[in-house]
């Protein structure tokens, strides 16, 4: 691997990753501090609290890893992680559409598109190209 692939990160990708980490962290904090927000105004039952604790742990781990990978300039790992987070959001969009909860869909869709474009930039090719995932597959 050459040094320029590690050192050069487009500023817009760094901004997108930081904003994505902050949004993910916000989701974690909502799950921990006020799980009733996850119920659309219903009472937060014990089941909701358990789910909210899982959401807290997973979202916190995702946010930490995004910032860590950005900080250490792990270009390919960060690109792959961005694809993973975009996939999570796509599944969330599908779930929202199935439930008829359309309010969040446009914002999530923008999040997905921007994260996939960022991963494309870091991989040097579209994520659906198998060489983007293989060692030594740098563009």
Helices and strands as residue ranges (DSSP letters): H 3-7, H 11-33, G 35-39, H 46-71, H 75-99, H 105-123, G 130-132
